[in-house]
Protein backbone atom coordinates (compact mmCIF):
# COMPACT_ATOMS: atom_id res chain seq x y z
CA UNK A 1 0.00 0.00 0.00
CA UNK A 2 1.01 3.60 -0.58
CA UNK A 3 1.00 5.84 2.49
CA UNK A 4 -0.27 9.38 1.94
CA UNK A 5 0.63 11.88 4.67
CA UNK A 6 -2.36 14.14 5.30
CA UNK A 7 -1.07 17.30 6.97
CA UNK A 8 -3.70 19.32 8.83
CA UNK A 9 -2.65 22.97 8.71
CA UNK A 10 -5.67 24.71 10.20
CA UNK A 11 -6.08 26.58 13.46
CA UNK A 12 -4.81 29.89 14.80
CA UNK A 13 -2.56 28.83 17.69
CA UNK A 14 -4.02 31.46 20.01
CA UNK A 15 -2.01 30.29 23.03
CA UNK A 16 1.20 31.35 21.27
CA UNK A 17 0.12 34.97 20.82
CA UNK A 18 1.63 37.48 20.08
CA UNK A 19 3.80 35.48 17.69
CA UNK A 20 1.02 33.25 16.36
CA UNK A 21 -1.89 35.10 14.75
CA UNK A 22 -4.85 34.20 12.57
CA UNK A 23 -3.17 35.20 9.30
CA UNK A 24 0.21 33.76 10.36
CA UNK A 25 -0.50 30.90 12.81
CA UNK A 26 2.11 28.84 14.61
CA UNK A 27 2.37 26.08 11.99
CA UNK A 28 3.64 28.67 9.48
CA UNK A 29 6.27 30.07 11.87
CA UNK A 30 9.88 28.96 12.56
CA UNK A 31 9.33 28.37 16.27
CA UNK A 32 11.89 25.67 17.06
CA UNK A 33 14.34 25.60 14.12
CA UNK A 34 15.01 27.86 11.15
CA UNK A 35 12.22 26.04 9.27
CA UNK A 36 8.52 26.48 9.89
CA UNK A 37 6.60 23.76 11.70
CA UNK A 38 4.74 22.91 8.48
CA UNK A 39 8.04 22.47 6.67
CA UNK A 40 9.43 20.29 9.46
CA UNK A 41 6.30 18.11 9.37
CA UNK A 42 6.51 17.59 5.60
CA UNK A 43 10.27 16.94 5.66
CA UNK A 44 9.93 14.48 8.55
CA UNK A 45 8.31 11.80 6.36
CA UNK A 46 9.99 12.60 3.04
CA UNK A 47 11.90 9.66 1.66
CA UNK A 48 10.31 7.01 3.89
CA UNK A 49 9.64 3.75 2.01
CA UNK A 50 6.17 3.74 0.47
CA UNK A 51 5.38 7.28 1.61
CA UNK A 52 3.99 9.58 -1.07
CA UNK A 53 4.00 13.37 -1.33
CA UNK A 54 1.75 14.99 1.31
CA UNK A 55 -1.82 16.17 0.93
CA UNK A 56 -2.14 19.40 2.91
CA UNK A 57 -5.49 20.64 4.22
CA UNK A 58 -5.57 24.35 5.06
CA UNK A 59 -7.76 27.43 5.04
CA UNK A 60 -8.15 29.82 2.15
CA UNK A 61 -6.25 32.58 3.96
CA UNK A 62 -3.07 30.48 4.18
CA UNK A 63 -3.05 28.81 0.77
CA UNK A 64 -0.26 30.81 -0.86
CA UNK A 65 1.96 30.69 2.24
CA UNK A 66 1.53 26.91 2.47
CA UNK A 67 2.41 26.46 -1.21
CA UNK A 68 5.43 28.76 -0.97
CA UNK A 69 6.78 27.18 2.21
CA UNK A 70 6.61 23.70 0.71
CA UNK A 71 8.25 24.95 -2.47
CA UNK A 72 11.04 26.55 -0.44
CA UNK A 73 12.07 23.13 0.96
CA UNK A 74 11.73 21.31 -2.37
CA UNK A 75 8.43 19.52 -1.71
CA UNK A 76 5.77 19.25 -4.38
CA UNK A 77 2.59 18.26 -2.53
CA UNK A 78 0.16 15.63 -3.75
CA UNK A 79 -2.38 18.40 -3.35
CA UNK A 80 -3.41 21.39 -1.26
CA UNK A 81 -7.05 21.14 -0.22
CA UNK A 82 -8.81 24.32 0.90
CA UNK A 83 -11.38 24.25 3.69
CA UNK A 84 -14.07 26.90 3.17
CA UNK A 85 -14.62 27.06 6.94
CA UNK A 86 -13.15 25.51 10.06
CA UNK A 87 -15.07 22.38 11.07
CA UNK A 88 -12.52 20.64 13.32
CA UNK A 89 -10.52 17.58 12.27
CA UNK A 90 -13.16 14.96 11.41
CA UNK A 91 -14.66 16.74 8.35
CA UNK A 92 -11.20 17.72 7.10
CA UNK A 93 -9.91 14.15 7.31
CA UNK A 94 -13.12 12.74 5.82
CA UNK A 95 -12.73 15.05 2.83
CA UNK A 96 -9.09 14.02 2.47
CA UNK A 97 -10.13 10.35 2.63
CA UNK A 98 -12.76 10.81 -0.08
CA UNK A 99 -10.24 12.70 -2.23
CA UNK A 100 -7.56 9.99 -1.89
CA UNK A 101 -9.92 7.03 -2.25
CA UNK A 102 -11.13 8.38 -5.59
CA UNK A 103 -7.52 8.31 -6.83
CA UNK A 104 -6.27 5.19 -5.04
CA UNK A 105 -8.86 2.75 -3.63
CA UNK A 106 -6.17 1.21 -1.39
CA UNK A 107 -4.80 4.51 -0.10
CA UNK A 108 -3.46 4.50 3.46
CA UNK A 109 -3.52 7.81 5.33
CA UNK A 110 -1.05 9.08 7.91
CA UNK A 111 -2.78 12.06 9.53
CA UNK A 112 -0.34 14.60 10.97
CA UNK A 113 -1.08 18.00 12.52
CA UNK A 114 1.28 20.56 11.01
CA UNK A 115 2.32 22.07 14.34
CA UNK A 116 3.87 19.19 16.29
CA UNK A 117 7.48 18.60 17.29
CA UNK A 118 8.98 15.09 17.05
CA UNK A 119 12.58 14.87 18.20
CA UNK A 120 13.15 11.13 17.59
CA UNK A 121 12.32 10.76 13.93
CA UNK A 122 13.64 7.22 13.49
CA UNK A 123 11.55 6.02 16.43
CA UNK A 124 8.55 7.67 14.82
CA UNK A 125 9.24 5.93 11.50
CA UNK A 126 9.37 2.56 13.25
CA UNK A 127 6.07 3.33 15.05
CA UNK A 128 4.47 4.13 11.69
CA UNK A 129 5.75 0.82 10.29
CA UNK A 130 4.14 -1.06 13.18
CA UNK A 131 0.89 0.85 12.71
CA UNK A 132 0.88 0.12 8.97
CA UNK A 133 0.74 -3.64 9.60
CA UNK A 134 -2.37 -3.18 11.72
CA UNK A 135 -3.95 -0.70 9.32
CA UNK A 136 -3.56 -3.12 6.40
CA UNK A 137 -5.84 -5.46 8.32
CA UNK A 138 -8.51 -2.80 8.77
CA UNK A 139 -7.59 -1.22 12.11
CA UNK A 140 -7.80 2.49 12.80
CA UNK A 141 -4.61 3.45 14.63
CA UNK A 142 -3.58 6.36 16.78
CA UNK A 143 -0.18 7.03 18.29
CA UNK A 144 -0.03 7.13 22.07
CA UNK A 145 2.85 9.12 23.49
CA UNK A 146 4.65 7.58 26.46
CA UNK A 147 4.10 10.28 29.12
CA UNK A 148 7.13 11.90 30.72
CA UNK A 149 5.19 14.05 33.18
CA UNK A 150 1.65 14.48 34.57
CA UNK A 151 0.59 16.97 31.90
CA UNK A 152 -2.86 18.52 32.29
CA UNK A 153 -2.91 20.08 28.82
CA UNK A 154 -3.21 16.75 26.97
CA UNK A 155 -5.95 14.19 26.67
CA UNK A 156 -5.03 10.60 27.55
CA UNK A 157 -5.66 7.14 26.09
CA UNK A 158 -6.11 4.07 28.29
CA UNK A 159 -4.65 1.03 26.54
CA UNK A 160 -6.46 -2.30 26.53
CA UNK A 161 -5.38 -5.80 25.53
CA UNK A 162 -2.05 -6.18 23.70
CA UNK A 163 -2.23 -7.11 20.03
CA UNK A 164 -0.41 -10.28 18.97
CA UNK A 165 2.40 -9.91 16.49
CA UNK A 166 2.89 -6.17 17.05
CA UNK A 167 5.17 -4.96 19.81
CA UNK A 168 3.77 -2.12 21.94
CA UNK A 169 0.43 -2.16 20.13
CA UNK A 170 -2.86 -2.37 22.03
CA UNK A 171 -6.58 -2.16 21.68
CA UNK A 172 -7.99 1.18 22.83
CA UNK A 173 -9.90 0.83 26.07
CA UNK A 174 -11.03 4.43 26.34
CA UNK A 175 -10.16 8.06 25.75
CA UNK A 176 -9.86 10.40 28.73
CA UNK A 177 -10.38 14.17 28.73
CA UNK A 178 -7.67 16.52 29.99
CA UNK A 179 -7.30 15.66 33.70
CA UNK A 180 -6.40 17.70 36.75
CA UNK A 181 -2.85 17.33 38.06
CA UNK A 182 -3.56 14.65 40.68
CA UNK A 183 -5.44 12.52 38.15
CA UNK A 184 -2.67 12.98 35.58
CA UNK A 185 -0.08 11.91 38.15
CA UNK A 186 -2.12 8.77 38.76
CA UNK A 187 -2.20 8.05 35.03
CA UNK A 188 1.58 8.33 34.77
CA UNK A 189 2.12 6.11 37.82
CA UNK A 190 -0.33 3.52 36.44
CA UNK A 191 1.76 2.97 33.30
CA UNK A 192 -1.23 2.06 31.14
CA UNK A 193 -2.03 5.55 29.86
CA UNK A 194 -0.66 7.53 26.95
CA UNK A 195 -0.86 11.14 25.91
CA UNK A 196 -3.26 11.51 23.00
CA UNK A 197 -1.05 12.74 20.15
CA UNK A 198 -3.78 13.61 17.66
CA UNK A 199 -1.91 11.62 14.97
CA UNK A 200 -3.69 8.79 13.19
CA UNK A 201 -3.27 6.13 10.54
CA UNK A 202 -5.93 4.21 8.63
CA UNK A 203 -7.05 3.18 5.19
CA UNK A 204 -9.12 5.86 3.47
CA UNK A 205 -11.94 3.43 2.72
CA UNK A 206 -12.05 2.17 6.34
CA UNK A 207 -12.20 5.68 7.77
CA UNK A 208 -15.01 6.61 5.39
CA UNK A 209 -16.95 3.51 6.38
CA UNK A 210 -16.52 4.24 10.08
CA UNK A 211 -17.44 7.92 9.87
CA UNK A 212 -20.51 7.06 7.79
CA UNK A 213 -21.56 4.63 10.50
CA UNK A 214 -20.90 6.92 13.48
CA UNK A 215 -21.18 10.47 12.06
CA UNK A 216 -23.25 10.26 8.85
CA UNK A 217 -23.77 14.02 8.70
CA UNK A 218 -20.04 14.61 8.49
CA UNK A 219 -19.57 11.80 5.98
CA UNK A 220 -22.28 13.14 3.67
CA UNK A 221 -21.07 16.75 3.81
CA UNK A 222 -17.39 15.90 3.30
CA UNK A 223 -18.07 13.49 0.43
CA UNK A 224 -20.32 16.01 -1.30
CA UNK A 225 -17.74 18.76 -0.82
CA UNK A 226 -15.15 16.61 -2.61
CA UNK A 227 -17.51 15.57 -5.38
CA UNK A 228 -18.34 19.23 -6.06
CA UNK A 229 -14.78 20.49 -5.54
CA UNK A 230 -13.10 22.54 -8.24
CA UNK A 231 -9.60 23.57 -9.21
CA UNK A 232 -8.33 27.05 -8.35
CA UNK A 233 -4.82 27.51 -9.72
CA UNK A 234 -2.91 24.64 -8.04
CA UNK A 235 -5.44 24.22 -5.22
CA UNK A 236 -8.39 21.91 -4.69
CA UNK A 237 -11.19 24.10 -3.37
CA UNK A 238 -13.89 22.13 -1.53
CA UNK A 239 -17.46 23.08 -2.31
CA UNK A 240 -18.37 25.85 0.12
CA UNK A 241 -22.03 25.05 0.74
CA UNK A 242 -21.53 21.30 1.14
CA UNK A 243 -18.61 21.62 3.56
CA UNK A 244 -20.28 24.35 5.60
CA UNK A 245 -23.21 21.97 6.17
CA UNK A 246 -20.97 19.55 8.06
CA UNK A 247 -21.20 19.30 11.85
CA UNK A 248 -18.00 20.35 13.60
CA UNK A 249 -16.29 17.50 15.45
CA UNK A 250 -12.90 15.94 16.11
CA UNK A 251 -11.71 12.55 14.85
CA UNK A 252 -11.69 11.30 18.45
CA UNK A 253 -15.31 12.18 19.16
CA UNK A 254 -16.69 11.36 15.71
CA UNK A 255 -14.96 8.02 15.10
CA UNK A 256 -12.21 6.79 17.42
CA UNK A 257 -14.32 6.68 20.60
CA UNK A 258 -16.97 4.59 18.83
CA UNK A 259 -15.16 2.25 16.49
CA UNK A 260 -14.48 -1.33 17.56
CA UNK A 261 -11.31 -1.39 15.47
CA UNK A 262 -9.36 1.36 17.23
CA UNK A 263 -5.78 0.56 18.25
CA UNK A 264 -3.05 2.57 19.94
CA UNK A 265 0.62 2.26 19.00
CA UNK A 266 3.01 3.17 21.79
CA UNK A 267 5.41 5.90 20.67
CA UNK A 268 8.33 7.26 22.67
CA UNK A 269 9.33 9.83 20.06
CA UNK A 270 10.10 13.10 21.82
CA UNK A 271 6.70 14.53 20.92
CA UNK A 272 5.12 17.87 21.78
CA UNK A 273 2.14 19.71 20.33
CA UNK A 274 3.80 23.01 21.32
CA UNK A 275 0.45 24.12 22.70
CA UNK A 276 1.78 26.90 24.94
CA UNK A 277 4.84 29.04 25.55
CA UNK A 278 6.00 26.77 28.38
CA UNK A 279 5.67 23.75 26.06
CA UNK A 280 7.78 25.56 23.47
CA UNK A 281 10.42 26.24 26.11
CA UNK A 282 10.52 22.54 26.96
CA UNK A 283 11.61 21.56 23.42
CA UNK A 284 14.32 24.21 23.03
CA UNK A 285 17.91 24.40 24.19
CA UNK A 286 18.40 26.08 27.57
CA UNK A 287 21.38 27.88 29.02
CA UNK A 288 23.02 27.02 32.36
CA UNK A 289 20.28 28.92 34.21
CA UNK A 290 17.42 27.14 32.41
CA UNK A 291 16.65 30.11 30.16
CA UNK A 292 15.53 29.92 26.52
CA UNK A 293 16.34 33.00 24.49
CA UNK A 294 15.98 34.01 20.87
CA UNK A 295 16.72 37.30 19.20
CA UNK A 296 18.42 40.37 20.68
CA UNK A 297 18.15 39.43 24.37
CA UNK A 298 20.05 40.51 27.48
CA UNK A 299 19.60 38.48 30.70
CA UNK A 300 20.89 39.28 34.18
CA UNK A 301 20.16 37.24 37.31
CA UNK A 302 17.34 35.47 35.47
CA UNK A 303 16.41 31.79 35.53
CA UNK A 304 13.94 29.35 33.98
CA UNK A 305 12.60 32.07 31.69
CA UNK A 306 11.77 32.16 27.98
CA UNK A 307 12.58 35.45 26.25
CA UNK A 308 11.95 36.00 22.56
CA UNK A 309 12.73 39.31 20.85
CA UNK A 310 11.54 39.85 17.30
CA UNK A 311 12.30 43.50 16.53
CA UNK A 312 14.41 45.15 19.28
CA UNK A 313 16.54 44.42 22.31
CA UNK A 314 14.72 42.93 25.29
CA UNK A 315 16.49 43.14 28.65
CA UNK A 316 15.29 40.98 31.55
CA UNK A 317 16.73 41.39 35.04
CA UNK A 318 16.16 39.57 38.32
CA UNK A 319 13.18 37.36 37.48
CA UNK A 320 12.40 33.68 37.17
CA UNK A 321 9.74 31.38 35.67
CA UNK A 322 8.49 33.96 33.16
CA UNK A 323 7.63 34.13 29.47
CA UNK A 324 8.55 37.39 27.73
CA UNK A 325 7.71 37.68 24.02
CA UNK A 326 8.19 40.88 22.02
CA UNK A 327 6.97 41.71 18.52
CA UNK A 328 6.95 45.14 16.92
CA UNK A 329 3.32 45.77 17.90
CA UNK A 330 2.81 43.77 21.12
CA UNK A 331 4.60 42.49 24.23
CA UNK A 332 3.58 39.51 26.37
CA UNK A 333 4.78 38.99 29.94
CA UNK A 334 3.35 35.94 31.72
CA UNK A 335 4.23 33.54 34.49
CA UNK A 336 4.92 30.06 33.14
CA UNK A 337 2.11 28.66 35.29
CA UNK A 338 -0.39 31.00 33.58
CA UNK A 339 0.46 30.58 29.90
CA UNK A 340 -2.77 28.70 29.16
CA UNK A 341 -4.56 32.01 29.83
CA UNK A 342 -2.88 33.70 26.86
CA UNK A 343 -5.89 32.73 24.75
CA UNK A 344 -7.94 35.09 26.95
CA UNK A 345 -5.90 37.98 25.54
CA UNK A 346 -6.95 36.98 22.04
CA UNK A 347 -10.60 36.91 23.09
CA UNK A 348 -10.19 40.37 24.61
CA UNK A 349 -8.69 41.72 21.38
CA UNK A 350 -11.57 40.23 19.39
CA UNK A 351 -14.10 41.79 21.75
CA UNK A 352 -12.42 45.19 21.38
CA UNK A 353 -12.44 44.79 17.57
CA UNK A 354 -8.68 45.25 17.45
CA UNK A 355 -6.37 43.65 14.90
CA UNK A 356 -3.33 42.47 16.89
CA UNK A 357 -4.75 38.93 17.03
CA UNK A 358 -5.31 38.83 13.27
CA UNK A 359 -2.01 39.77 11.70
CA UNK A 360 1.42 41.24 12.32
CA UNK A 361 2.53 44.58 10.95
CA UNK A 362 4.27 42.51 8.25
CA UNK A 363 1.56 40.90 6.12
CA UNK A 364 2.41 38.29 3.49
CA UNK A 365 0.78 38.17 0.08
CA UNK A 366 1.38 35.78 -2.85
CA UNK A 367 3.38 38.52 -4.60
CA UNK A 368 5.54 39.36 -1.57
CA UNK A 369 4.64 41.30 1.57
CA UNK A 370 3.94 44.73 3.04
CA UNK A 371 4.86 46.08 6.45
CA UNK A 372 3.30 48.94 8.37
CA UNK A 373 5.81 51.64 9.33
CA UNK A 374 3.69 54.54 10.58
CA UNK A 375 0.06 55.60 10.72
CA UNK A 376 -1.96 58.61 11.86
CA UNK A 377 -5.06 60.61 11.08
CA UNK A 378 -5.83 60.14 7.36
CA UNK A 379 -2.43 58.62 6.48
CA UNK A 380 -0.31 55.48 6.79
CA UNK A 381 3.11 54.45 5.54
CA UNK A 382 4.06 50.96 4.38
CA UNK A 383 7.18 49.20 3.17
CA UNK A 384 6.30 46.98 0.17
CA UNK A 385 8.39 44.14 -1.27
CA UNK A 386 7.43 42.50 -4.56
CA UNK A 387 9.17 39.27 -5.59
CA UNK A 388 10.86 39.08 -9.03
CA UNK A 389 8.36 38.52 -11.83
CA UNK A 390 5.31 39.01 -9.59
CA UNK A 391 2.58 41.64 -9.78
CA UNK A 392 -0.28 42.94 -7.70
CA UNK A 393 -3.85 42.90 -8.96
CA UNK A 394 -5.20 45.57 -11.30
CA UNK A 395 -7.18 47.52 -8.72
CA UNK A 396 -8.80 50.74 -7.55
CA UNK A 397 -9.51 52.41 -4.20
CA UNK A 398 -12.56 54.52 -3.43
CA UNK A 399 -11.20 56.39 -0.40
CA UNK A 400 -7.43 56.75 -0.67
CA UNK A 401 -4.65 58.01 -2.90
CA UNK A 402 -1.15 56.52 -2.90
CA UNK A 403 2.41 57.76 -3.37
CA UNK A 404 5.07 55.18 -4.31
CA UNK A 405 8.82 55.74 -3.93
CA UNK A 406 11.17 53.04 -5.27
CA UNK A 407 13.96 52.21 -2.81
CA UNK A 408 15.61 49.46 -4.87
CA UNK A 409 14.75 47.38 -7.91
CA UNK A 410 12.57 48.26 -10.86
CA UNK A 411 8.82 48.91 -10.82
CA UNK A 412 6.41 48.76 -13.72
CA UNK A 413 3.44 50.93 -12.79
CA UNK A 414 0.08 51.03 -14.53
CA UNK A 415 -1.86 54.20 -13.66
CA UNK A 416 -5.01 54.68 -15.68
CA UNK A 417 -4.01 54.50 -19.36
CA UNK A 418 -0.29 55.01 -18.71
CA UNK A 419 2.43 52.42 -18.03
CA UNK A 420 5.81 53.65 -16.75
CA UNK A 421 9.04 52.09 -15.47
CA UNK A 422 10.48 53.47 -12.24
CA UNK A 423 14.03 52.93 -11.01
CA UNK A 424 15.68 53.55 -7.64
CA UNK A 425 14.79 56.95 -6.05
CA UNK A 426 11.99 57.59 -8.56
CA UNK A 427 8.37 58.02 -7.48
CA UNK A 428 4.81 58.25 -8.75
CA UNK A 429 1.34 59.27 -7.56
CA UNK A 430 -1.86 57.20 -7.82
CA UNK A 431 -4.91 59.49 -7.52
CA UNK A 432 -8.00 58.34 -5.63
CA UNK A 433 -10.32 56.26 -7.83
CA UNK A 434 -7.68 55.53 -10.48
CA UNK A 435 -7.16 51.99 -11.79
CA UNK A 436 -3.57 50.93 -11.12
CA UNK A 437 -1.16 48.02 -10.83
CA UNK A 438 2.34 47.46 -9.48
CA UNK A 439 4.70 44.89 -11.06
CA UNK A 440 8.29 43.78 -10.62
CA UNK A 441 9.69 43.01 -14.10
CA UNK A 442 13.23 42.54 -12.80
CA UNK A 443 15.29 39.67 -11.43
CA UNK A 444 15.77 41.21 -7.97
CA UNK A 445 13.18 42.01 -5.30
CA UNK A 446 11.46 45.36 -5.65
CA UNK A 447 11.41 47.47 -2.47
CA UNK A 448 9.34 50.62 -2.24
CA UNK A 449 7.72 52.94 0.28
CA UNK A 450 3.99 53.57 -0.03
CA UNK A 451 2.30 56.59 1.56
CA UNK A 452 -1.49 56.31 1.66
CA UNK A 453 -3.73 59.30 2.36
CA UNK A 454 -7.49 59.57 2.49
CA UNK A 455 -10.64 59.30 4.56
CA UNK A 456 -10.47 55.48 4.94
CA UNK A 457 -7.34 53.33 4.76
CA UNK A 458 -8.64 49.82 5.47
CA UNK A 459 -7.47 46.85 3.40
CA UNK A 460 -11.06 46.17 2.35
CA UNK A 461 -11.14 49.38 0.27
CA UNK A 462 -10.05 47.57 -2.84
CA UNK A 463 -11.79 46.71 -6.10
CA UNK A 464 -9.93 44.10 -8.13
CA UNK A 465 -10.45 44.07 -11.90
CA UNK A 466 -7.82 41.47 -12.79
CA UNK A 467 -5.71 39.20 -10.58
CA UNK A 468 -3.31 36.41 -11.55
CA UNK A 469 -3.96 34.80 -8.12
CA UNK A 470 -7.74 34.69 -8.71
CA UNK A 471 -8.60 36.41 -5.43
CA UNK A 472 -12.15 37.72 -5.14
Secondary structure, DSSP 8 states (H G I E B T S, - for coil): --EEEEEEE----GGGTTTS-SSS-GGGS-SSSSS-HHHHHHHHTTT-TTB---EEEEEGGGHHHHHHHHHHTT---SEEEEESS--HHHHHHHHHHHHHHHH-TT-EEEEEETT-EES-HHHHHHHHHHHHHHHHTT-EEEEEEE-SS--SSS-EEEEEEE-TTSTTEEEEEEEE----HHHHHHHHHHS-EEEEEEEEEEEHHHHHHHHHHH-HHHHHHHHHHHHT-EEETTEEE--HHHHHTS----HIIIIITT-SSEEEEEE-S-EE---SHHHHHHTS---TTS-EEESSEEEES-BS-EEEESSS-EEEES-BSEEEEEETTEEEEEEGGGGGGHHHHHHHHHHTT-STTT--SEEEETTEEEEEEEEETTEEEEEEEE-TT-B--EEE-SSEEEEEEEEES-EEEEETTEEEEE-TT-EEEE-TT--EEEE--SSS-EEEEEEEEES---TT--EEEE-TT---
